[in-house]
């Protein structure tokens, strides 16, 4: 099977940044357990932690069926030639189990000696460079690529130049709009944050802690404005309305309902990001509870 067909058949995966807190040997043990729980995929970001392509190679090497996706690999972190070569090796070592998610990241995370360029043109230039990157190895084709796309222009670029899109921090209404822009065929992989089985004050605390960095980033603020929120919702950590819209707070039934809303709106695959007590906590208990539910489809 291809990575795309696997994602469409096994429609729920995980998204996590918490694995950064684990030493490398425990990281490999954790991903093997994630696979055993029945999730279709594992996605992770790239900011100040592990380099995304070497991490993806390690994760695919520790598993047999799990699709691994970079959500996202920062185009400012490495040149297109290095990205193309690394991605080809991962695809060769784990055929049909890797998706290269690419994104422009954010100015505060990038502009340290590197100029942050207008996002659409920067991505077009990078995709052009990927297409033109010389490669004399024998590892075959690039894996499928998706773009971290929120607005209509990046979604259209995802449709026209890659296999699809990977939106983050969006509502089911955004998913519906994204599907309309993408059309029927491109892959749509959506992230969904959740706090499970906590009382309201604790659930809101975790949601606000999760949103704290994102409410300071213009790309997300602009996306939320397009989704119907206002500047009043962008206090650091987000308003209660923003937290309720973007982070499921409830039991497994509530999470399942939100997943189904995204799927019905046009998502092919939904990646659940469980928020633990702290940002670095690996939520093994919640993953074990979710696994049997999502494995049922």
N, C-alpha and C positions, 0 to 999 in steps of 0.2 A: 504493500500500500504506500501511497505517497503521504507526505505530512499533511497535505490539505485534505485528502480523503479521510485520514485518521481523525483530524480535528472535527470534521463534519459528522463522523460516525459517533465519536466519543465527545459529547458536546460540552462537557464541563471540565475545566482544568483549574490549576492553582496559579496565582500570581503572588510572589513574595519577595520582599527585600530582607527578611529576617534571617535568611540563611547566611548572610554576611557575618553574623555573630558567631558562627560555628567554625572551629578549626577545620582544616581541609579534610582530614579523615572522617570526622563526624558529618561533614557536608555530604560526603559520598554515601554514608549510611542513611542519612535523612532522605536523600533523593530515591534511594532504593526502596525505602518504606513508602514514600509518596506513590511510587509506581504500584506497589503491592495493594494500595488502598483503592485503586481503580480509577484514578484521575487520568484524563486523556492527555494532559499536557502540564508543563511547568514553565512559567515565564518569570523573568527577573529583570531588574533595571540595571543601569550603569551610571554611577555618579562618582563617588570618591572611594569605592571599594574595589572588588576584584574586576579585572579586565574581562569583558563579556565573552569574547570568543574562546579564550582559554577555559573559562568557566563552563561554557556550553560543551566544549570537547570533553571536559572531565565528567559532566553530568550525563551526557549520552554514553560515555564509557562505563558508567556505573549502573546503567539500566539496559533493558532489552527492548522495551516497546514504547516507552514514554516519549512523546514529542517535546522537545525543548525549544523554547523561543526566547530570543532576546527582546525584552520589552522596556526600554529599547537600547540598542547599541548606538552610542553617541557618535555622530559623524565627525565631530571635532576631536574625538579621542584617538583616531588613527586615520592614515591616508587610505584612499580608495583601493590602492594596490594591495596594501596589507589586509584590508577587509576582504577583498575578493579572494586572496590566497588562503586566508584562514578559514573562510566560509566553505571554500571548495574542499578543504581537508576534512572539516567536520562532516560534510555531506558524504564524502567518500568513506569515512570511518563509521558513520551511522546513517546509511542511506534511508531516506524517507522519514527521518526523525528530527530534523532541524528546520526551524524557520528563522530567517534573519530579519528581525525587526529593526528598522533604522529610524532615527529621529534627530531633530535639530537641537534637542535639549533646551536650555534656557540661558539667557545672557549671564545671570549671576553665577551660574555653574561653569561657564565656559570662558569668559573674558578675563583670563589671566595670561596675558601675553599673546592671546589669540583673538582676532577680531570676530565678533559675532555678526554674521551677515543676515540680510533679509531672508526669512526662513524658506520661502518657496524657491527663490533663485538658488539659494545654497543647496537645497535638496536636488534640484534639477542638475546643477553642476556636479554634485557628488554621484548621482545616478549615471550621468554621462561618463564620468571618470571610471566608474565600475565597469561600464560596458566596454571601455577602451583599455582597461588594465591589462598589460601583457602578462602572460602566464605560460610557462614552459613545462609545468608539471603534468602528471598523468591522472589527476584526481577527478576529472570530469567536470560536470556542470555546476553552476552555482545552485544553492538551495532556493526554494521559494522565498521571496522577500515581501514584507509588508511595511507600511509606514505608520509612524505615530501621527495620526491625522485627527484633527478636531474640527477645523473649519472647512468650508466648502472647497477652497482652492487646493488644500493639501489632500482632501478626500478625492478630488478629481485627479490629482497627480497620482495618487495611489491606484486609482482605477486604470489610468492610462499607461503607467510605467511599471507597476509591480503586481503581485498576486492579490493585493488587498490592503486592508487597514487594521490598525490596532489602537482604537480610542481608549482613553484612560480618564477616569473621573467624569463619567457621563451618565445621563438618565436614559431610560428606555425610549423616551421621546427623541433624544439625540440619535439613538440607535436606528429608529425609524427613518429619520432624516438622512443619516449616513447611508442606509440601504438605498434610499431613493437616488442619492448622488452616485453611488457605486454601480447601481444596476444589479442584475440578478447574479452574475457569475463570480465577481471578485469575492475573496474571503473577507469576512468581517469578524474579528476576534475582539471581544469587549471585556474590559476589566470591571469587576464589581467588588467594592469593599464591603465588609460585614463585621459586626460585633455580635457574638452569639451568647445568648442565655445570661445576660447581665441585667441588673436593674437599670432604670432610666438614667440616674446620675452617672453611673460608671460607663454606661454605653455612650452617653454624650461626651464624657471626658475623653474616652478613647477616640471617638470620631473627631473631636476638635483637635486633639493632639496630632492625629493623622493629617488633618487638613492644614495644619499650621504653616508648613513650608509652602504649600501650594497656593494659599491665599496671598502670598507675597510674590507670585510669579505672573507676569503679564499674560503669558500665553494661556494660562488657565482662566484668569480673570476675564479675558476676552471671550473665551469659550463659554463661560457661564453667563456672560451677558447675552450671547446669542441664544442660550438655553432659557432665557427669561428671568434670570436673577438680576439684582441691582447692586450698585456700589454698597448699599447698606448691608448686603450679605457677605462682604469681603473683609470684615474685621478679621484680625489674625486668628486662625482656627475656625473661621466661618461662623455665620449665624446659625441658630438652631434650625432654621428652614433649610439652609444649605446642607447641614449635616444630615438631616432627615432624608433629603433627596438623594444624596450621594452615598450614604453608608446605611446599609440594612442593619437595623437594630431589633433583634428578636430571636425567635427560635429557628429550627431547621425549616419549618413550614414557611416562615416569612422569607427565608433565603431562597427556598425553592420557588416561591411565588415570584420573586424579583428575577431570578434566573429565567423563568418561563416568560416573563414580560419581555426581556431582552430577546429571547429566541423568537417569540411571536412577532416582535418588531423587526426581525430580519437578521439578527446575529447568527452566525454559524457556530460560534463557540464562545463560552463565557468563562473567564478566568476569575475565580473567587480569591480575593485578598482578605484573609482573616486578620483582624487587628487584635493583638494580644494586649496584655496589661501594660507593656511598654513597647516602644518601637523596635527594640532589639530582641524581644522575646519570640522564640519560635513556638507557634501555637499547635504543638503536636496533638494535644487532646482534642481540639476542635477539628483538626484535619481528620483524625480517626473517626469522629462522629459524622462528619460530612461524607466521608468516602463511601460508605454503603448506600447513602441516599442518592448521591450523584451517579454511582455505578449502575443504578437501576434505570438511568436514562433521564 
